[in-house]
């Protein structure tokens, strides 16, 4: 397991969270994490509007990947530990690093704008 394999798998995990495909995302969890699935999923803002890798660092036993996720008016940093399980990079631990409130973008109601323009 090398850094590129972990990064590729972590990018796929982020894509799954943004797509709302929780089943695909939990496919990257170890069996131990799947046993505590509810608790683990609370670390991630679901649905996520954005997810990216903040850092990837080698540790003595695998890799530590910090993820930056945005959703529901908050930005969350989650640290994930990845180890080789059956030849695949697998998330074996996840922990919350920080949570910051962010302003959600204003929703544009195009129909209301068109109706208002027609009245004037």
C-alpha contacts under 8 A as a table, 3 or more apart, distances in Angstrom:
res1	aa1	res2	aa2	distance
1	X	5	X	6.34
1	X	6	X	7.18
1	X	84	X	6.30
1	X	87	X	7.32
1	X	88	X	7.28
1	X	89	X	6.68
2	X	5	X	5.46
2	X	6	X	6.47
3	X	6	X	5.14
3	X	7	X	6.03
3	X	56	X	7.48
3	X	58	X	7.54
3	X	63	X	7.60
4	X	7	X	5.01
4	X	8	X	6.02
5	X	8	X	5.18
5	X	9	X	6.19
5	X	89	X	7.05
6	X	9	X	5.13
6	X	10	X	6.00
6	X	63	X	7.56
6	X	82	X	7.41
6	X	89	X	5.71
7	X	10	X	5.02
7	X	11	X	6.06
7	X	56	X	7.16
8	X	11	X	5.15
8	X	12	X	6.32
9	X	12	X	5.07
9	X	13	X	6.23
9	X	28	X	7.91
9	X	89	X	6.87
10	X	13	X	4.90
10	X	14	X	6.24
10	X	53	X	7.32
10	X	65	X	7.71
11	X	14	X	5.06
11	X	15	X	6.20
11	X	52	X	7.13
11	X	53	X	7.02
12	X	15	X	5.01
12	X	16	X	6.20
13	X	16	X	5.14
13	X	17	X	6.41
13	X	24	X	7.62
13	X	25	X	5.24
13	X	28	X	7.05
14	X	17	X	5.17
14	X	18	X	6.36
14	X	25	X	7.82
14	X	51	X	5.24
14	X	52	X	6.28
14	X	53	X	7.90
15	X	18	X	5.22
15	X	19	X	6.06
15	X	51	X	7.17
16	X	19	X	5.02
16	X	20	X	6.08
16	X	21	X	4.98
16	X	22	X	6.64
16	X	24	X	6.09
16	X	25	X	5.39
17	X	20	X	5.06
17	X	21	X	5.98
17	X	22	X	6.32
17	X	25	X	6.35
17	X	46	X	7.30
17	X	47	X	7.01
17	X	48	X	6.03
17	X	51	X	7.36
18	X	21	X	7.63
18	X	47	X	6.71
18	X	48	X	4.93
18	X	49	X	5.58
18	X	50	X	5.93
18	X	51	X	6.54
19	X	48	X	7.97
20	X	46	X	7.42
20	X	47	X	6.00
20	X	48	X	7.36
21	X	24	X	5.47
21	X	25	X	6.39
22	X	25	X	4.89
22	X	26	X	6.10
23	X	26	X	5.37
23	X	27	X	6.46
24	X	27	X	5.20
24	X	28	X	7.55
25	X	28	X	5.87
25	X	29	X	7.64
26	X	29	X	5.12
26	X	34	X	7.26
28	X	89	X	7.67
28	X	90	X	5.25
28	X	91	X	5.83
29	X	32	X	7.90
29	X	33	X	5.81
29	X	34	X	6.29
29	X	90	X	5.81
29	X	91	X	4.79
29	X	92	X	6.34
30	X	33	X	5.29
30	X	34	X	6.37
30	X	85	X	7.82
30	X	90	X	5.98
30	X	91	X	5.83
30	X	92	X	5.26
31	X	34	X	5.00
31	X	35	X	6.41
32	X	35	X	5.26
32	X	36	X	7.06
32	X	92	X	7.43
33	X	36	X	5.33
33	X	37	X	6.03
33	X	40	X	6.90
33	X	92	X	6.60
33	X	93	X	7.14
34	X	37	X	4.69
36	X	39	X	5.61
36	X	40	X	6.28
37	X	40	X	5.11
37	X	41	X	6.00
38	X	41	X	5.31
38	X	42	X	6.48
39	X	42	X	5.49
39	X	43	X	7.44
40	X	43	X	5.75
40	X	44	X	7.81
40	X	94	X	7.11
41	X	44	X	5.58
42	X	45	X	7.12
43	X	78	X	7.09
43	X	94	X	7.80
43	X	95	X	7.14
43	X	96	X	6.13
44	X	48	X	7.83
44	X	69	X	7.25
44	X	76	X	7.41
44	X	78	X	7.53
45	X	48	X	5.51
45	X	69	X	6.91
45	X	70	X	6.78
45	X	71	X	5.40
45	X	72	X	7.00
45	X	74	X	7.84
45	X	76	X	7.36
46	X	71	X	6.60
46	X	72	X	7.74
47	X	71	X	6.11
47	X	72	X	7.40
48	X	51	X	6.85
48	X	69	X	6.48
48	X	70	X	5.52
48	X	71	X	4.38
48	X	72	X	7.46
49	X	69	X	7.73
49	X	70	X	5.65
49	X	71	X	5.18
50	X	69	X	5.69
50	X	70	X	5.06
50	X	71	X	6.98
51	X	67	X	6.95
51	X	68	X	5.67
51	X	69	X	4.32
51	X	70	X	6.32
52	X	67	X	5.77
52	X	68	X	5.35
52	X	69	X	6.55
53	X	56	X	7.48
53	X	65	X	7.07
53	X	66	X	6.10
53	X	67	X	4.67
53	X	68	X	6.19
54	X	65	X	7.43
54	X	66	X	5.27
54	X	67	X	5.33
54	X	68	X	5.94
55	X	64	X	7.96
55	X	65	X	5.63
55	X	66	X	5.20
55	X	67	X	7.28
56	X	63	X	6.81
56	X	64	X	5.80
56	X	65	X	4.49
56	X	66	X	6.61
57	X	63	X	5.57
57	X	64	X	5.20
57	X	65	X	6.44
58	X	62	X	6.06
58	X	63	X	4.42
58	X	64	X	6.28
59	X	62	X	5.17
59	X	63	X	5.13
59	X	64	X	6.47
60	X	63	X	7.98
61	X	83	X	7.05
62	X	81	X	7.17
62	X	82	X	5.77
62	X	83	X	4.87
62	X	84	X	7.32
63	X	81	X	5.78
63	X	82	X	5.13
63	X	83	X	6.67
64	X	79	X	6.80
64	X	80	X	5.71
64	X	81	X	4.57
64	X	82	X	6.23
65	X	79	X	5.85
65	X	80	X	5.15
65	X	81	X	6.28
65	X	82	X	7.41
66	X	77	X	6.66
66	X	78	X	5.67
66	X	79	X	4.35
66	X	80	X	6.04
67	X	77	X	5.59
67	X	78	X	5.22
67	X	79	X	6.29
67	X	80	X	7.51
68	X	75	X	6.92
68	X	76	X	5.76
68	X	77	X	4.69
68	X	78	X	6.64
69	X	75	X	5.61
69	X	76	X	5.18
69	X	77	X	6.43
69	X	78	X	7.86
70	X	73	X	7.33
70	X	74	X	5.76
70	X	75	X	4.37
70	X	76	X	6.31
71	X	74	X	5.53
71	X	75	X	6.55
72	X	104	X	7.56
73	X	101	X	5.78
73	X	102	X	5.03
73	X	103	X	5.81
73	X	104	X	5.33
74	X	99	X	6.63
74	X	100	X	5.43
74	X	101	X	4.22
74	X	102	X	4.99
74	X	103	X	7.80
75	X	99	X	5.70
75	X	100	X	5.09
75	X	101	X	6.22
75	X	102	X	6.48
76	X	96	X	7.65
76	X	97	X	7.51
76	X	98	X	5.67
76	X	99	X	4.47
76	X	100	X	6.38
77	X	96	X	6.36
77	X	97	X	5.26
77	X	98	X	5.20
77	X	99	X	6.55
78	X	94	X	6.66
78	X	95	X	5.65
78	X	96	X	4.69
78	X	97	X	5.45
78	X	98	X	7.32
79	X	94	X	5.62
79	X	95	X	5.26
79	X	96	X	6.35
79	X	97	X	6.48
80	X	91	X	6.35
80	X	92	X	7.51
80	X	93	X	5.62
80	X	94	X	4.37
80	X	95	X	6.53
81	X	91	X	5.67
81	X	92	X	5.73
81	X	93	X	5.09
81	X	94	X	6.40
82	X	89	X	5.99
82	X	90	X	5.16
82	X	91	X	4.48
82	X	92	X	5.71
82	X	93	X	7.31
83	X	89	X	5.59
83	X	90	X	5.45
83	X	91	X	6.63
83	X	92	X	6.55
84	X	87	X	5.68
84	X	88	X	5.37
84	X	89	X	4.82
84	X	90	X	6.07
85	X	88	X	5.34
85	X	89	X	6.36
85	X	90	X	6.06
91	X	94	X	7.34
96	X	99	X	7.98
109	X	112	X	5.44
109	X	113	X	6.41
110	X	113	X	4.98
110	X	114	X	6.16
111	X	114	X	5.11
111	X	115	X	6.13
112	X	115	X	5.05
112	X	116	X	6.04
113	X	116	X	5.13
113	X	117	X	6.14
114	X	117	X	5.09
114	X	118	X	6.18
115	X	118	X	5.10
115	X	119	X	6.42
116	X	119	X	5.23
116	X	120	X	6.65
117	X	120	X	5.40
